[in-house]
Amino acid sequence: MSRVMMGWLIVCVWLGLGAGQLLGSETASRDDGEGDSGWVDLFNGQDLTGWTGGAPGAWAVVDGEIVTAQPGRGWWLRTDRMYRDFELELDFWMPEGGNSGLAVRGSSGGDPAFTGFEIQMLDTHGQAPGLRNCGSVYEAIAPSAMAVNEPGEWNTYRVRLVGDTLDVWLNGVRIHDGQRLDERGFFRKESQKLPLNARAPTGYISLQDHGHAFRFRNIRLKDLSPDPEPVGMRHLISDMNGDSPRGWFQEDAGSWSVEHGALIGRGGPGHLFTNDEFTDFELRTLVKINDRGNSGVYFRVQPNPDPNVPWPMGYEAQVDQHDPKNYTGCVYNIAWPETAPGKDGPITRDEAWFDYRVRVEGERVRTWIDGVPMIDAELSEFASGRIAVQGHHAGNVVMYKDMRIIELD
């Protein structure tokens, strides 16, 4: 190992970073003369390491570029990791009549253009800006100018997304200036409202294959999230096995199904448990609940041996916007710390996706909502157990998707 690499590893240890975060699929890019700028290359210029999606062979790397090798079969090519707040740059080339897109905060299931949102790539050079033309937040926000080049020329996007504020530059022209992710947005037609502020606040970065020969290069990102996703998280929700997702089991009432990649619980009380047990871990998941909803992410739990008691034995990270004490972000019946941002009321709302993070290390339990710290408590009653999700009562509908976990040493 060189002295330079040894030095970097020492710095990573000092910052609390693992070697995998330094040497993972994202490789450090040039510092642009600003020292350690935080930029990383999402595309290594050689292969699709760090990316997934599409039919085999539909996407390829040719001459240092990602290309749609079999246009029409690629669907979306997405990153392996999820991102909330970031700055992103990429170059794209399109043919005459070309149609593609850059999706951000998209989910692994469903259409990323609508689970998150899409910044359109379309051959509309010389046309007036619109909700579906190049540079638009697709079917939500029109760009302020039509800055796309003629087909056959390279274009450059720069995207900055922090919280609910979006800025976009196309070929150096600022086409979105502090746009808020608000009530705007629809699905396919204006009567089918799909507000931007109800979509996932965290997700994958994706490139679209819409049946045209596109090329992409120089894809790099600076993660601005307060709690970037660690390398190595694995999904807990996969395909169906009977009435439950693979790797889970159910012992009581309620209905659970996987639809478009989301685990949906209806009615209850009813709990779904992982087959595996966990001790120390970090879990992240997207959650949405209806206006009658009450749910929770249980951890270090076991099914209750008393058939008359439906609630598992262990801890629960609560999902409920209406309980005056135990609302979303708390660990059920654990007092809110005086300094907790959420102690005065929930920062989530019904019918809108939010990002739940739970980290358990020894007796220390912490939770975050959309990157905001909530609970930090010492809990010693249960040392290990399963993960479970809760259905609560008739009329209750709760959805979980992109539930990921990493076990901690």
C-alpha positions in Angstrom: 0.0 0.0 0.0 1.3 3.4 -0.9 1.9 6.2 1.6 -0.8 8.2 -0.1 -3.4 5.4 0.3 -2.3 4.8 3.9 -2.8 8.5 4.6 -6.3 8.4 3.1 -7.3 5.4 5.2 -6.1 7.2 8.4 -8.2 10.2 7.4 -11.2 7.9 6.8 -10.8 6.3 10.3 -10.6 9.7 11.9 -13.8 10.8 10.1 -15.6 7.5 11.0 -15.7 6.2 7.4 -15.1 2.6 6.5 -12.7 1.6 3.8 -15.6 0.4 1.7 -16.9 4.0 1.5 -13.5 5.1 0.2 -12.9 2.1 -2.1 -16.5 1.2 -3.0 -18.2 1.4 -6.4 -18.1 5.2 -6.3 -14.5 6.4 -7.1 -13.2 9.7 -6.0 -13.0 12.2 -8.9 -10.8 15.2 -9.5 -10.9 17.9 -6.9 -11.3 20.8 -9.4 -8.6 22.8 -7.6 -10.7 23.0 -4.4 -9.0 20.3 -2.4 -11.3 17.5 -1.2 -14.5 18.7 -2.9 -16.6 15.6 -2.1 -17.4 14.8 -5.7 -17.4 11.1 -6.7 -17.8 9.5 -10.1 -21.0 7.4 -10.3 -19.8 6.0 -13.6 -16.2 4.6 -13.8 -16.0 4.8 -17.6 -15.3 1.1 -18.0 -18.4 -0.9 -16.9 -21.7 -0.7 -15.1 -20.4 -1.3 -11.6 -22.6 0.6 -9.2 -25.6 0.4 -11.6 -28.5 -2.0 -12.1 -31.6 -2.5 -14.2 -33.0 -3.3 -17.6 -32.9 -6.5 -19.6 -29.5 -8.3 -19.9 -27.4 -6.5 -22.6 -29.9 -3.6 -22.9 -27.3 -1.2 -21.4 -23.6 -1.2 -22.2 -20.4 0.8 -22.0 -18.8 1.8 -25.3 -15.8 4.0 -25.6 -16.2 5.3 -22.0 -19.9 6.1 -22.4 -23.1 4.4 -21.1 -25.2 3.6 -24.1 -28.7 2.1 -24.8 -27.3 -0.9 -26.6 -30.7 -2.4 -27.3 -33.1 0.6 -27.3 -36.5 -0.2 -25.9 -35.3 -3.0 -23.6 -33.5 -1.0 -20.9 -36.4 0.5 -19.0 -34.5 2.5 -16.3 -30.8 2.0 -15.3 -30.4 3.0 -11.7 -27.7 3.4 -9.1 -27.2 0.8 -6.4 -27.4 3.4 -3.6 -30.1 5.9 -2.7 -29.6 9.6 -2.3 -31.6 12.4 -0.7 -29.7 15.7 -1.1 -27.0 16.1 -3.7 -25.5 17.9 -6.6 -25.2 16.0 -9.8 -23.6 16.5 -13.2 -23.8 14.5 -16.3 -23.4 14.8 -20.1 -26.0 13.3 -22.5 -26.2 12.9 -26.3 -29.4 12.2 -28.1 -30.3 11.5 -31.7 -33.0 13.3 -33.7 -36.4 12.8 -32.1 -34.7 11.4 -29.0 -36.6 10.9 -25.7 -35.0 9.9 -22.4 -34.8 11.3 -18.8 -32.9 11.7 -15.6 -35.0 10.4 -12.6 -34.0 11.4 -9.1 -35.3 10.1 -5.7 -37.0 7.2 -7.6 -37.8 3.8 -6.1 -36.7 0.4 -7.2 -40.3 -0.6 -8.0 -42.7 1.4 -10.1 -41.8 4.2 -12.6 -39.0 6.4 -11.2 -40.4 9.3 -13.1 -43.3 9.3 -10.7 -42.1 7.5 -7.5 -39.5 10.4 -7.5 -39.5 12.8 -10.4 -38.0 13.0 -13.9 -36.0 15.8 -15.4 -36.8 15.5 -19.1 -34.4 14.8 -21.9 -36.2 15.4 -25.2 -35.4 16.7 -28.7 -37.2 20.0 -28.4 -34.5 22.4 -29.5 -36.1 25.7 -30.6 -39.5 25.0 -29.1 -41.2 26.9 -26.2 -40.7 25.6 -22.7 -43.4 23.2 -21.4 -44.3 20.6 -18.8 -43.1 17.8 -21.0 -40.3 19.5 -23.0 -36.5 19.1 -22.4 -35.5 20.5 -19.0 -39.0 20.2 -17.4 -39.7 18.4 -14.2 -41.9 16.0 -16.1 -45.6 16.8 -15.8 -44.9 19.2 -13.0 -42.7 22.3 -13.6 -41.7 23.8 -17.0 -38.2 25.1 -17.4 -37.6 28.9 -17.6 -35.8 28.5 -21.0 -35.3 26.0 -23.8 -31.5 25.4 -23.5 -31.1 22.0 -25.1 -28.8 21.8 -28.1 -29.7 20.4 -31.5 -29.8 16.6 -31.7 -26.3 15.1 -32.3 -24.6 17.5 -29.9 -23.7 16.8 -26.3 -25.6 18.5 -23.5 -24.7 18.9 -19.8 -27.1 18.8 -16.8 -26.2 20.2 -13.4 -28.8 19.4 -10.7 -28.8 20.6 -7.1 -31.5 19.1 -4.9 -31.6 19.9 -1.1 -34.8 19.2 0.9 -37.7 20.5 -1.2 -35.7 23.0 -3.3 -34.5 22.2 -6.8 -32.0 24.1 -9.0 -31.1 22.9 -12.5 -28.7 24.1 -15.2 -28.8 22.9 -18.8 -25.7 23.8 -20.9 -24.9 26.5 -18.3 -28.4 28.1 -18.4 -30.2 28.1 -15.1 -33.6 26.6 -16.1 -34.9 26.0 -12.5 -34.1 28.6 -9.9 -35.0 27.6 -6.3 -38.1 25.7 -7.4 -40.1 24.2 -4.5 -41.3 20.6 -4.6 -44.9 21.5 -3.7 -48.4 20.6 -4.8 -47.6 20.7 -8.5 -47.4 17.4 -10.4 -49.7 14.9 -12.0 -49.6 11.4 -13.5 -50.2 11.3 -17.3 -53.1 13.8 -17.2 -53.8 16.8 -15.1 -56.9 15.3 -13.5 -54.6 12.6 -11.9 -52.9 14.7 -9.3 -49.6 13.4 -8.0 -48.0 16.2 -5.9 -44.2 16.4 -5.8 -44.3 16.9 -2.1 -46.1 13.5 -1.6 -43.4 11.5 -3.5 -40.4 9.8 -2.1 -37.8 12.2 -0.4 -35.0 9.7 -0.9 -34.3 7.4 -3.8 -32.1 6.2 -6.7 -30.7 8.2 -9.6 -31.8 6.6 -12.9 -31.4 7.0 -16.7 -34.3 6.2 -19.0 -34.4 4.0 -22.1 -37.4 5.3 -24.1 -36.4 3.4 -27.2 -33.8 5.8 -28.6 -30.0 5.6 -28.9 -28.8 7.8 -26.1 -25.3 8.2 -24.7 -24.2 9.3 -21.2 -20.8 10.2 -19.8 -19.1 12.2 -17.0 -21.7 11.3 -14.3 -20.6 12.5 -10.9 -22.2 13.5 -7.7 -21.6 15.3 -4.4 -23.8 13.8 -1.6 -25.2 16.7 0.5 -27.4 14.5 2.7 -27.0 14.9 6.4 -26.9 11.1 6.7 -25.6 9.6 3.4 -26.5 6.0 2.9 -23.7 3.6 3.8 -22.3 1.2 1.3 -23.5 -2.4 1.5 -27.2 -2.1 2.5 -29.3 -5.0 1.3 -33.1 -5.1 0.6 -35.4 -6.8 3.0 -38.5 -6.7 0.6 -38.2 -8.8 -2.5 -40.7 -10.9 -4.5 -43.8 -12.7 -3.3 -43.9 -16.1 -1.7 -47.5 -17.0 -1.2 -49.1 -14.0 0.6 -45.9 -12.7 2.1 -42.7 -11.4 0.7 -39.8 -13.8 0.6 -37.9 -14.0 3.9 -40.9 -12.9 6.0 -43.7 -14.8 7.9 -47.1 -13.8 9.4 -48.7 -15.1 12.6 -51.9 -13.0 13.0 -54.6 -11.1 11.2 -54.3 -8.4 8.5 -53.5 -8.6 4.8 -50.0 -8.0 3.4 -48.9 -8.0 -0.3 -46.1 -6.6 -2.5 -47.4 -4.3 -5.3 -45.0 -2.5 -7.6 -42.1 -3.1 -5.2 -44.0 -1.8 -2.1 -45.1 -3.9 0.8 -48.7 -2.9 1.6 -50.5 -3.8 4.9 -54.3 -3.4 5.0 -56.4 -3.8 8.2 -55.1 -5.5 11.3 -54.0 -6.0 13.9 -51.4 -8.0 11.9 -47.6 -8.2 11.9 -45.1 -9.5 9.4 -41.8 -10.8 10.8 -38.4 -11.4 9.1 -37.2 -14.9 9.3 -33.7 -13.6 10.2 -32.8 -12.1 13.6 -30.7 -9.0 14.1 -28.7 -7.5 16.9 -26.9 -4.3 15.8 -27.9 -2.8 12.5 -29.0 0.2 10.6 -32.4 0.0 8.8 -33.8 2.5 6.3 -37.2 2.4 4.6 -39.6 4.7 2.8 -43.1 4.8 4.5 -46.5 6.1 3.6 -49.7 5.8 5.6 -53.3 6.8 5.1 -55.3 9.2 7.2 -56.6 6.4 9.3 -53.2 4.8 9.6 -51.3 3.5 12.6 -48.2 1.3 12.1 -44.7 0.8 13.2 -41.3 -0.7 12.4 -40.6 -3.2 15.2 -37.0 -4.3 15.9 -35.4 -6.8 18.3 -38.9 -8.5 18.5 -40.5 -11.9 18.7 -44.1 -12.8 18.2 -46.0 -12.7 21.5 -46.4 -16.2 23.0 -49.7 -15.1 24.5 -52.4 -15.7 21.8 -54.6 -13.1 23.4 -52.0 -10.3 23.0 -51.4 -9.3 19.4 -48.5 -7.0 20.0 -44.9 -8.4 19.6 -42.4 -8.4 22.4 -39.6 -5.9 21.6 -39.3 -2.3 20.5 -41.4 -0.3 18.0 -40.4 2.8 15.9 -43.8 4.3 15.7 -45.7 5.4 12.5 -48.6 7.6 13.5 -49.3 11.3 12.9 -52.2 11.5 15.3 -51.2 10.0 18.6 -50.6 13.0 20.9 -47.6 11.3 22.5 -46.3 8.4 20.4 -46.2 9.8 16.9 -43.9 9.1 14.0 -40.2 9.0 14.9 -40.6 7.9 18.5 -39.8 4.6 20.0 -43.1 3.6 21.5 -43.6 4.7 25.1 -40.0 6.0 25.3 -40.0 9.6 26.5 -38.9 12.2 23.9 -35.6 13.9 24.7 -36.0 17.6 25.5 -33.8 18.4 22.5 -35.5 16.2 20.0 -36.7 18.2 16.9 -39.9 16.2 16.8 -40.9 16.4 20.5 -43.5 19.1 19.8 -45.4 17.1 17.1 -44.8 15.0 14.0 -42.8 16.4 11.1 -44.5 13.8 8.7 -48.0 13.8 7.3 -50.5 11.3 6.0 -50.6 10.2 2.4 -47.0 11.4 1.8 -43.8 9.3 1.6 -41.1 9.9 4.2 -37.7 8.3 4.9 -37.4 6.4 8.2 -33.9 5.5 9.6 -33.4 3.3 12.7 -29.9 2.6 14.0 -29.4 0.1 16.9 -25.9 -0.3 18.5 -25.8 -2.2 21.8 -28.2 -0.4 24.1 -28.2 2.8 22.1 -31.2 3.3 19.7 -31.5 6.3 17.4 -34.1 7.3 14.8 -34.3 9.9 12.0 -37.1 11.1 9.8 -35.9 12.5 6.4 -32.4 12.9 7.9 -33.7 14.8 11.0 -32.6 13.2 14.3 -35.5 12.2 16.5 -34.8 9.7 19.3 -31.5 9.0 21.0 -32.1 6.6 23.9 -30.5 3.8 26.0 -32.7 0.7 25.9 -31.5 -2.5 27.6 -34.5 -4.8 27.7 -34.2 -6.6 24.4 -30.8 -7.5 22.9 -31.7 -9.1 19.6 -34.7 -10.3 17.6 -36.6 -9.9 14.3 -37.7 -6.9 12.3 -41.4 -6.7 11.9 -44.0 -4.3 10.4 -47.4 -3.6 11.9 -51.0 -3.5 10.6 -53.2 -2.0 13.3 -57.0 -1.8 12.6 -59.7 -1.8 10.0 -59.3 0.9 7.5 -55.5 1.1 8.1 -53.3 1.2 5.0 -49.6 1.4 5.3 -46.9 1.1 2.7 -43.2 0.3 3.0 -40.7 0.2 0.1 -37.0 0.1 -0.5 -36.5 -1.3 3.0 -32.7 -1.9 3.4 -30.6 -3.1 6.2 -26.9 -3.3 7.1 -25.6 -5.3 10.1 -23.0 -3.5 12.2 -19.8 -4.9 13.6 
